[in-house]
Amino acid sequence: MEQTETAVKILPFWGRITLVESPVDEEQHKSGLVLPHSVDEGVHRGVVQSVDQFHHEEVESITDLRPGTVVYYRAGTKILDVVVVNRSDILAYESE
């Protein structure tokens, strides 16, 4: 009997967001010194994978969070290879 690989995609539920953890970026100064961007302990950086469109609440700011957006968050629950967070756990996001 041949085994087949199944890819499991974890999707958020009830207004939550799934993220992939991403290390903090670095910045090179004019002196040539490369330093990581600093964030407070307990704050993590991630990239949005999916946003559950919770239709029972109007939250305009959530429209800015699309897949690929870099966010800074706290808390979250790791499931397989993603982190699931509540909308209120998103502290900030990077804009182009």
MMTF fields as JSON, N, C-alpha, C and O atoms, coordinates in Angstrom:
{
  "mmtfVersion": "1.0.0",
  "mmtfProducer": "UNKNOWN",
  "numBonds": 383,
  "numAtoms": 384,
  "numGroups": 96,
  "numChains": 1,
  "numModels": 1,
  "chainsPerModel": [1],
  "groupsPerChain": [96],
  "chainIdList": ["A"],
  "bondAtomList": [4, 2, 8, 6, 12, 10, 16, 14, 20, 18, 24, 22, 28, 26, 32, 30, 36, 34, 40, 38, 44, 42, 48, 46, 52, 50, 56, 54, 60, 58, 64, 62, 68, 66, 72, 70, 76, 74, 80, 78, 84, 82, 88, 86, 92, 90, 96, 94, 100, 98, 104, 102, 108, 106, 112, 110, 116, 114, 120, 118, 124, 122, 128, 126, 132, 130, 136, 134, 140, 138, 144, 142, 148, 146, 152, 150, 156, 154, 160, 158, 164, 162, 168, 166, 172, 170, 176, 174, 180, 178, 184, 182, 188, 186, 192, 190, 196, 194, 200, 198, 204, 202, 208, 206, 212, 210, 216, 214, 220, 218, 224, 222, 228, 226, 232, 230, 236, 234, 240, 238, 244, 242, 248, 246, 252, 250, 256, 254, 260, 258, 264, 262, 268, 266, 272, 270, 276, 274, 280, 278, 284, 282, 288, 286, 292, 290, 296, 294, 300, 298, 304, 302, 308, 306, 312, 310, 316, 314, 320, 318, 324, 322, 328, 326, 332, 330, 336, 334, 340, 338, 344, 342, 348, 346, 352, 350, 356, 354, 360, 358, 364, 362, 368, 366, 372, 370, 376, 374, 380, 378],
  "bondOrderList": [1, 1, 1, 1, 1, 1, 1, 1, 1, 1, 1, 1, 1, 1, 1, 1, 1, 1, 1, 1, 1, 1, 1, 1, 1, 1, 1, 1, 1, 1, 1, 1, 1, 1, 1, 1, 1, 1, 1, 1, 1, 1, 1, 1, 1, 1, 1, 1, 1, 1, 1, 1, 1, 1, 1, 1, 1, 1, 1, 1, 1, 1, 1, 1, 1, 1, 1, 1, 1, 1, 1, 1, 1, 1, 1, 1, 1, 1, 1, 1, 1, 1, 1, 1, 1, 1, 1, 1, 1, 1, 1, 1, 1, 1, 1],
  "groupList": [{"groupName": "MET", "atomNameList": ["N", "CA", "C", "O"], "elementList": ["N", "C", "C", "O"], "formalChargeList": [0, 0, 0, 0], "bondAtomList": [1, 0, 2, 1, 3, 2], "bondOrderList": [1, 1, 2], "singleLetterCode": "M", "chemCompType": "L-PEPTIDE LINKING"}, {"groupName": "GLU", "atomNameList": ["N", "CA", "C", "O"], "elementList": ["N", "C", "C", "O"], "formalChargeList": [0, 0, 0, 0], "bondAtomList": [1, 0, 2, 1, 3, 2], "bondOrderList": [1, 1, 2], "singleLetterCode": "E", "chemCompType": "L-PEPTIDE LINKING"}, {"groupName": "GLN", "atomNameList": ["N", "CA", "C", "O"], "elementList": ["N", "C", "C", "O"], "formalChargeList": [0, 0, 0, 0], "bondAtomList": [1, 0, 2, 1, 3, 2], "bondOrderList": [1, 1, 2], "singleLetterCode": "Q", "chemCompType": "L-PEPTIDE LINKING"}, {"groupName": "THR", "atomNameList": ["N", "CA", "C", "O"], "elementList": ["N", "C", "C", "O"], "formalChargeList": [0, 0, 0, 0], "bondAtomList": [1, 0, 2, 1, 3, 2], "bondOrderList": [1, 1, 2], "singleLetterCode": "T", "chemCompType": "L-PEPTIDE LINKING"}, {"groupName": "ALA", "atomNameList": ["N", "CA", "C", "O"], "elementList": ["N", "C", "C", "O"], "formalChargeList": [0, 0, 0, 0], "bondAtomList": [1, 0, 2, 1, 3, 2], "bondOrderList": [1, 1, 2], "singleLetterCode": "A", "chemCompType": "L-PEPTIDE LINKING"}, {"groupName": "VAL", "atomNameList": ["N", "CA", "C", "O"], "elementList": ["N", "C", "C", "O"], "formalChargeList": [0, 0, 0, 0], "bondAtomList": [1, 0, 2, 1, 3, 2], "bondOrderList": [1, 1, 2], "singleLetterCode": "V", "chemCompType": "L-PEPTIDE LINKING"}, {"groupName": "LYS", "atomNameList": ["N", "CA", "C", "O"], "elementList": ["N", "C", "C", "O"], "formalChargeList": [0, 0, 0, 0], "bondAtomList": [1, 0, 2, 1, 3, 2], "bondOrderList": [1, 1, 2], "singleLetterCode": "K", "chemCompType": "L-PEPTIDE LINKING"}, {"groupName": "ILE", "atomNameList": ["N", "CA", "C", "O"], "elementList": ["N", "C", "C", "O"], "formalChargeList": [0, 0, 0, 0], "bondAtomList": [1, 0, 2, 1, 3, 2], "bondOrderList": [1, 1, 2], "singleLetterCode": "I", "chemCompType": "L-PEPTIDE LINKING"}, {"groupName": "LEU", "atomNameList": ["N", "CA", "C", "O"], "elementList": ["N", "C", "C", "O"], "formalChargeList": [0, 0, 0, 0], "bondAtomList": [1, 0, 2, 1, 3, 2], "bondOrderList": [1, 1, 2], "singleLetterCode": "L", "chemCompType": "L-PEPTIDE LINKING"}, {"groupName": "PRO", "atomNameList": ["N", "CA", "C", "O"], "elementList": ["N", "C", "C", "O"], "formalChargeList": [0, 0, 0, 0], "bondAtomList": [1, 0, 2, 1, 3, 2], "bondOrderList": [1, 1, 2], "singleLetterCode": "P", "chemCompType": "L-PEPTIDE LINKING"}, {"groupName": "PHE", "atomNameList": ["N", "CA", "C", "O"], "elementList": ["N", "C", "C", "O"], "formalChargeList": [0, 0, 0, 0], "bondAtomList": [1, 0, 2, 1, 3, 2], "bondOrderList": [1, 1, 2], "singleLetterCode": "F", "chemCompType": "L-PEPTIDE LINKING"}, {"groupName": "TRP", "atomNameList": ["N", "CA", "C", "O"], "elementList": ["N", "C", "C", "O"], "formalChargeList": [0, 0, 0, 0], "bondAtomList": [1, 0, 2, 1, 3, 2], "bondOrderList": [1, 1, 2], "singleLetterCode": "W", "chemCompType": "L-PEPTIDE LINKING"}, {"groupName": "GLY", "atomNameList": ["N", "CA", "C", "O"], "elementList": ["N", "C", "C", "O"], "formalChargeList": [0, 0, 0, 0], "bondAtomList": [1, 0, 2, 1, 3, 2], "bondOrderList": [1, 1, 2], "singleLetterCode": "G", "chemCompType": "PEPTIDE LINKING"}, {"groupName": "ARG", "atomNameList": ["N", "CA", "C", "O"], "elementList": ["N", "C", "C", "O"], "formalChargeList": [0, 0, 0, 0], "bondAtomList": [1, 0, 2, 1, 3, 2], "bondOrderList": [1, 1, 2], "singleLetterCode": "R", "chemCompType": "L-PEPTIDE LINKING"}, {"groupName": "SER", "atomNameList": ["N", "CA", "C", "O"], "elementList": ["N", "C", "C", "O"], "formalChargeList": [0, 0, 0, 0], "bondAtomList": [1, 0, 2, 1, 3, 2], "bondOrderList": [1, 1, 2], "singleLetterCode": "S", "chemCompType": "L-PEPTIDE LINKING"}, {"groupName": "ASP", "atomNameList": ["N", "CA", "C", "O"], "elementList": ["N", "C", "C", "O"], "formalChargeList": [0, 0, 0, 0], "bondAtomList": [1, 0, 2, 1, 3, 2], "bondOrderList": [1, 1, 2], "singleLetterCode": "D", "chemCompType": "L-PEPTIDE LINKING"}, {"groupName": "HIS", "atomNameList": ["N", "CA", "C", "O"], "elementList": ["N", "C", "C", "O"], "formalChargeList": [0, 0, 0, 0], "bondAtomList": [1, 0, 2, 1, 3, 2], "bondOrderList": [1, 1, 2], "singleLetterCode": "H", "chemCompType": "L-PEPTIDE LINKING"}, {"groupName": "TYR", "atomNameList": ["N", "CA", "C", "O"], "elementList": ["N", "C", "C", "O"], "formalChargeList": [0, 0, 0, 0], "bondAtomList": [1, 0, 2, 1, 3, 2], "bondOrderList": [1, 1, 2], "singleLetterCode": "Y", "chemCompType": "L-PEPTIDE LINKING"}, {"groupName": "ASN", "atomNameList": ["N", "CA", "C", "O"], "elementList": ["N", "C", "C", "O"], "formalChargeList": [0, 0, 0, 0], "bondAtomList": [1, 0, 2, 1, 3, 2], "bondOrderList": [1, 1, 2], "singleLetterCode": "N", "chemCompType": "L-PEPTIDE LINKING"}],
  "groupTypeList": [0, 1, 2, 3, 1, 3, 4, 5, 6, 7, 8, 9, 10, 11, 12, 13, 7, 3, 8, 5, 1, 14, 9, 5, 15, 1, 1, 2, 16, 6, 14, 12, 8, 5, 8, 9, 16, 14, 5, 15, 1, 12, 5, 16, 13, 12, 5, 5, 2, 14, 5, 15, 2, 10, 16, 16, 1, 1, 5, 1, 14, 7, 3, 15, 8, 13, 9, 12, 3, 5, 5, 17, 17, 13, 4, 12, 3, 6, 7, 8, 15, 5, 5, 5, 5, 18, 13, 14, 15, 7, 8, 4, 17, 1, 14, 1],
  "groupIdList": [1, 2, 3, 4, 5, 6, 7, 8, 9, 10, 11, 12, 13, 14, 15, 16, 17, 18, 19, 20, 21, 22, 23, 24, 25, 26, 27, 28, 29, 30, 31, 32, 33, 34, 35, 36, 37, 38, 39, 40, 41, 42, 43, 44, 45, 46, 47, 48, 49, 50, 51, 52, 53, 54, 55, 56, 57, 58, 59, 60, 61, 62, 63, 64, 65, 66, 67, 68, 69, 70, 71, 72, 73, 74, 75, 76, 77, 78, 79, 80, 81, 82, 83, 84, 85, 86, 87, 88, 89, 90, 91, 92, 93, 94, 95, 96],
  "secStructList": [7, 7, 7, 7, 7, 7, 7, 7, 7, 7, 7, 7, 7, 6, 6, 7, 3, 3, 3, 3, 3, 7, 7, 7, 7, 3, 3, 3, 7, 6, 6, 1, 7, 3, 3, 3, 7, 7, 7, 7, 6, 6, 3, 3, 3, 3, 3, 3, 3, 3, 3, 7, 7, 7, 6, 6, 1, 7, 7, 4, 4, 4, 4, 4, 7, 7, 6, 6, 7, 3, 3, 3, 3, 3, 7, 7, 3, 3, 3, 6, 6, 3, 3, 3, 3, 7, 4, 4, 4, 3, 3, 3, 3, 7, 7, 7],
  "xCoordList": [0.83, 0.0, 0.885, 1.767, 0.654, 1.466, 0.968, -0.229, 1.906, 1.528, 1.561, 2.449, 0.59, 0.577, 0.763, 0.322, 1.425, 1.654, 0.458, -0.015, -0.023, -1.105, -0.595, 0.009, -0.844, -0.433, -1.605, -2.711, -1.35, -2.377, -2.176, -1.088, -3.238, -3.18, -4.012, -5.208, -3.368, -4.055, -4.652, -3.927, -5.966, -6.652, -7.201, -7.619, -7.207, -7.71, -9.231, -9.898, -9.767, -11.209, -11.624, -10.844, -12.822, -13.434, -12.641, -12.372, -12.27, -11.599, -10.116, -9.519, -9.508, -8.088, -7.237, -7.756, -5.925, -4.966, -3.884, -3.423, -3.471, -2.337, -1.103, -1.168, 0.029, 1.305, 2.383, 2.269, 3.422, 4.646, 5.672, 5.867, 6.332, 7.338, 8.475, 8.874, 8.979, 10.058, 11.008, 10.559, 12.299, 13.233, 13.206, 12.765, 13.675, 13.745, 14.775, 15.847, 14.454, 15.365, 16.599, 16.645, 17.598, 18.823, 18.947, 18.338, 19.748, 19.971, 21.457, 22.104, 22.005, 23.417, 23.546, 22.942, 24.344, 24.585, 25.704, 26.435, 25.841, 26.874, 28.269, 29.162, 28.454, 29.752, 30.076, 31.21, 29.062, 29.258, 28.785, 28.722, 28.447, 27.961, 26.543, 25.675, 26.319, 24.999, 24.374, 24.923, 23.219, 22.528, 21.099, 20.449, 20.604, 19.202, 18.287, 18.626, 17.118, 16.106, 15.712, 15.591, 15.516, 15.21, 13.703, 12.991, 13.238, 11.851, 11.846, 12.768, 10.82, 10.719, 10.568, 10.079, 10.989, 10.838, 9.349, 8.527, 9.011, 7.614, 6.928, 5.791, 7.622, 7.082, 7.794, 9.02, 7.033, 7.575, 7.248, 6.35, 7.984, 7.756, 7.252, 7.742, 6.27, 5.737, 5.203, 5.081, 4.885, 4.328, 2.934, 2.765, 1.946, 0.554, 0.412, 0.878, -0.234, -0.543, -2.014, -2.349, -2.892, -4.329, -5.056, -4.658, -6.126, -6.952, -8.378, -8.945, -8.966, -10.366, -11.229, -11.073, -12.122, -13.016, -14.23, -15.238, -14.109, -15.158, -16.193, -15.926, -17.354, -18.331, -19.246, -20.055, -19.148, -20.046, -19.478, -20.089, -18.312, -17.725, -17.07, -16.442, -17.211, -16.616, -15.264, -15.202, -14.203, -12.864, -12.165, -11.695, -12.097, -11.519, -10.034, -9.556, -9.288, -7.833, -7.43, -6.333, -8.29, -7.946, -7.808, -7.149, -8.413, -8.317, -6.887, -6.543, -6.044, -4.644, -3.797, -2.686, -4.3, -3.534, -3.89, -4.912, -3.024, -3.202, -2.066, -1.046, -2.217, -1.108, 0.165, 0.153, 1.262, 2.545, 2.904, 4.048, 1.937, 2.201, 3.04, 2.746, 4.083, 4.914, 4.245, 3.899, 4.068, 3.425, 4.289, 5.151, 4.029, 4.649, 3.522, 2.509, 3.7, 2.604, 3.114, 4.315, 2.186, 2.508, 1.578, 0.551, 1.945, 1.145, 1.071, 2.039, -0.065, -0.235, -0.085, 0.51, -0.632, -0.579, 0.034, -0.466, 1.115, 1.776, 1.043, 0.821, 0.667, 0.026, 0.776, 0.792, 1.394, 2.255, 3.282, 4.121, 3.237, 4.263, 3.76, 4.439, 2.584, 2.068, 1.755, 1.669, 1.588, 1.162, -0.21, -0.398, -1.168, -2.509, -2.643, -2.409, -3.023, -3.16, -4.538, -5.188, -4.968, -6.175, -5.83, -4.673, -6.816, -6.574, -5.978, -5.128, -6.412, -5.933, -4.473, -3.872, -3.883, -2.478, -1.532, -0.324, -2.073, -1.26, -1.012, -1.954, 0.238, 0.603, 0.868, 0.52, 1.486, 1.855, 2.113, 2.284, 2.137, 2.484, 3.35, 3.344, 4.109, 4.973, 4.209, 3.496, 4.376, 3.707, 4.763, 5.865, 4.444, 5.419, 5.31, 6.05],
  "yCoordList": [-1.172, 0.0, 1.251, 1.391, 2.13, 3.329, 4.438, 4.717, 5.064, 6.175, 7.471, 7.69, 8.318, 9.626, 10.696, 10.551, 11.777, 12.883, 13.821, 14.174, 14.217, 15.19, 16.456, 16.415, 17.57, 18.863, 19.426, 19.579, 19.726, 20.291, 21.797, 22.286, 22.522, 23.981, 24.398, 24.114, 25.071, 25.543, 26.914, 27.852, 27.027, 28.285, 28.823, 28.045, 30.144, 30.725, 30.655, 30.531, 30.735, 30.656, 31.73, 32.113, 32.204, 33.156, 34.452, 34.935, 35.011, 36.301, 36.288, 37.348, 35.124, 35.042, 35.152, 35.205, 35.184, 35.359, 34.292, 34.022, 33.679, 32.754, 33.476, 34.22, 33.225, 33.853, 32.796, 31.704, 33.134, 32.345, 33.192, 34.359, 32.609, 33.35, 33.782, 33.05, 34.976, 35.533, 36.261, 37.019, 36.047, 36.722, 38.23, 38.72, 38.945, 40.404, 40.807, 40.209, 41.815, 42.303, 42.964, 43.309, 43.13, 43.817, 45.091, 45.233, 46.002, 47.262, 47.574, 47.475, 47.957, 48.308, 49.823, 50.575, 50.253, 51.673, 52.168, 51.363, 53.491, 54.078, 53.609, 53.532, 53.297, 52.834, 51.414, 50.953, 50.717, 49.335, 48.337, 47.138, 48.821, 47.964, 47.485, 48.286, 46.188, 45.615, 45.241, 44.434, 45.836, 45.588, 45.142, 45.642, 44.202, 43.805, 44.918, 45.66, 45.025, 45.945, 45.437, 44.23, 46.337, 45.883, 45.89, 46.795, 44.869, 44.772, 44.328, 43.648, 44.707, 44.318, 42.813, 42.139, 42.306, 40.892, 40.535, 41.282, 39.436, 39.022, 39.473, 39.085, 40.302, 40.747, 39.96, 39.843, 39.424, 38.595, 39.212, 40.046, 38.794, 39.269, 38.096, 36.976, 38.35, 37.291, 37.837, 39.048, 36.919, 37.279, 36.656, 35.457, 37.477, 37.02, 35.987, 36.193, 34.878, 33.846, 33.877, 33.744, 34.055, 34.049, 34.831, 34.812, 35.52, 36.289, 35.794, 35.781, 35.384, 34.979, 36.23, 37.141, 36.272, 37.424, 37.236, 36.654, 37.736, 37.621, 38.705, 39.879, 38.354, 39.317, 39.889, 40.767, 39.426, 39.911, 41.099, 41.571, 41.589, 42.74, 43.608, 43.094, 44.885, 45.811, 46.288, 47.027, 45.87, 46.291, 46.75, 45.928, 48.051, 48.578, 48.294, 48.031, 48.339, 48.176, 46.799, 46.642, 45.813, 44.463, 44.387, 43.479, 45.318, 45.294, 45.541, 45.199, 46.132, 46.365, 45.103, 45.047, 44.11, 42.879, 41.857, 41.174, 41.779, 40.824, 39.808, 40.082, 38.655, 37.703, 38.381, 39.091, 38.145, 38.734, 39.954, 40.407, 40.499, 41.664, 41.255, 40.254, 42.031, 41.785, 42.451, 43.631, 41.678, 42.199, 41.91, 41.032, 42.674, 42.449, 42.082, 42.778, 40.981, 40.45, 39.923, 39.737, 39.69, 39.043, 37.848, 37.768, 36.938, 35.727, 34.858, 34.778, 34.211, 33.317, 31.864, 31.546, 30.992, 29.554, 28.902, 29.073, 28.153, 27.485, 26.194, 25.35, 26.054, 24.838, 24.427, 25.154, 23.253, 22.776, 23.855, 24.18, 24.422, 25.393, 26.84, 27.716, 27.109, 28.478, 28.874, 28.026, 30.175, 30.708, 31.332, 32.102, 30.999, 31.561, 32.616, 32.344, 33.832, 34.936, 35.564, 35.508, 36.162, 36.973, 38.318, 38.739, 38.986, 40.306, 41.259, 42.084, 41.154, 42.063, 41.816, 42.644, 40.685, 40.396, 41.071, 41.114, 41.602, 42.327, 43.721, 44.481, 44.057, 45.37, 46.403, 47.575, 45.959, 46.871, 46.061, 44.843, 46.76, 46.105, 47.034, 48.249, 46.434, 47.224, 47.585, 46.765, 48.823, 49.324, 49.711, 50.115, 49.593, 49.957, 51.404, 51.885],
  "zCoordList": [0.0, 0.0, 0.0, 0.848, -0.925, -1.072, -0.147, -0.081, 0.564, 1.438, 0.648, -0.175, 0.908, 0.258, 1.314, 2.454, 0.918, 1.828, 1.776, 0.696, 2.926, 2.956, 3.616, 4.688, 2.971, 3.518, 4.321, 3.802, 5.568, 6.431, 6.463, 6.765, 6.148, 6.228, 7.428, 7.502, 8.363, 9.565, 9.264, 8.935, 9.377, 9.141, 10.454, 11.313, 10.623, 11.867, 11.923, 10.896, 13.132, 13.336, 14.326, 15.198, 14.197, 15.116, 15.225, 16.325, 14.076, 14.05, 14.343, 14.525, 14.394, 14.716, 13.451, 12.336, 13.652, 12.563, 12.7, 13.809, 11.583, 11.63, 11.085, 10.107, 11.763, 11.427, 11.305, 11.861, 10.577, 10.569, 11.289, 10.95, 12.288, 13.046, 12.119, 11.213, 12.367, 11.566, 12.509, 13.369, 12.364, 13.264, 13.058, 12.019, 14.043, 13.968, 12.92, 12.837, 12.123, 11.085, 11.677, 12.858, 10.816, 11.196, 10.366, 9.306, 10.879, 10.181, 10.202, 11.244, 9.036, 8.975, 9.091, 8.326, 10.063, 10.285, 9.373, 8.797, 9.237, 8.383, 8.772, 7.928, 10.052, 10.535, 10.07, 10.205, 9.517, 9.1, 10.132, 9.857, 11.327, 12.399, 12.076, 11.729, 12.191, 11.934, 13.271, 14.021, 13.561, 14.825, 14.565, 13.647, 15.367, 15.201, 15.688, 16.61, 15.054, 15.568, 16.945, 17.154, 17.866, 19.22, 19.464, 19.028, 20.165, 20.59, 22.045, 22.494, 22.774, 24.179, 24.315, 23.409, 25.443, 25.742, 25.721, 26.251, 25.131, 25.043, 23.767, 23.498, 22.969, 21.684, 20.593, 20.605, 19.658, 18.588, 17.238, 17.121, 16.23, 14.858, 14.045, 14.19, 13.187, 12.352, 11.044, 10.858, 10.136, 8.84, 8.748, 8.97, 8.422, 8.34, 7.232, 6.112, 7.555, 6.576, 6.172, 4.995, 7.167, 6.901, 7.991, 9.156, 7.597, 8.527, 8.41, 7.317, 9.526, 9.508, 9.445, 10.258, 8.497, 8.334, 9.227, 8.827, 10.428, 11.442, 11.16, 11.42, 10.643, 10.146, 11.213, 10.911, 12.442, 13.476, 14.235, 15.194, 13.815, 14.483, 13.418, 12.493, 13.543, 12.583, 13.113, 14.096, 12.467, 12.854, 11.581, 10.795, 11.38, 10.144, 10.016, 8.912, 11.116, 11.032, 10.514, 9.977, 10.665, 10.227, 8.71, 8.201, 7.978, 6.519, 6.055, 4.924, 6.911, 6.556, 6.689, 6.162, 7.372, 7.59, 6.522, 6.593, 5.546, 4.447, 4.529, 5.162, 3.911, 3.882, 3.375, 2.369, 4.094, 3.754, 4.589, 4.556, 5.343, 6.181, 7.393, 8.046, 7.693, 8.867, 10.068, 10.022, 11.146, 12.354, 13.575, 13.562, 14.625, 15.926, 16.87, 16.939, 17.602, 18.406, 19.735, 19.931, 20.634, 21.906, 22.034, 21.361, 22.891, 23.154, 21.899, 21.142, 21.679, 20.547, 20.949, 21.978, 20.125, 20.343, 19.121, 18.009, 19.315, 18.191, 17.86, 18.727, 16.585, 16.085, 14.822, 13.828, 14.878, 13.796, 13.457, 14.297, 12.239, 11.859, 11.845, 11.309, 12.422, 12.482, 13.921, 14.809, 14.134, 15.421, 15.195, 14.254, 16.059, 15.976, 17.062, 18.239, 16.654, 17.605, 17.5, 16.457, 18.599, 18.581, 17.966, 17.994, 17.417, 16.831, 17.854, 17.516, 19.087, 20.132, 20.505, 21.189, 20.067, 20.341, 19.35, 19.58, 18.244, 17.264, 17.809, 18.029, 18.026, 18.574, 17.479, 17.624, 16.381, 15.298, 14.038, 14.09, 12.897, 11.64, 10.816, 11.01, 9.876, 9.0, 7.737, 7.159, 7.33, 6.13, 5.113, 5.484, 3.854, 2.809, 2.451, 1.593]
}
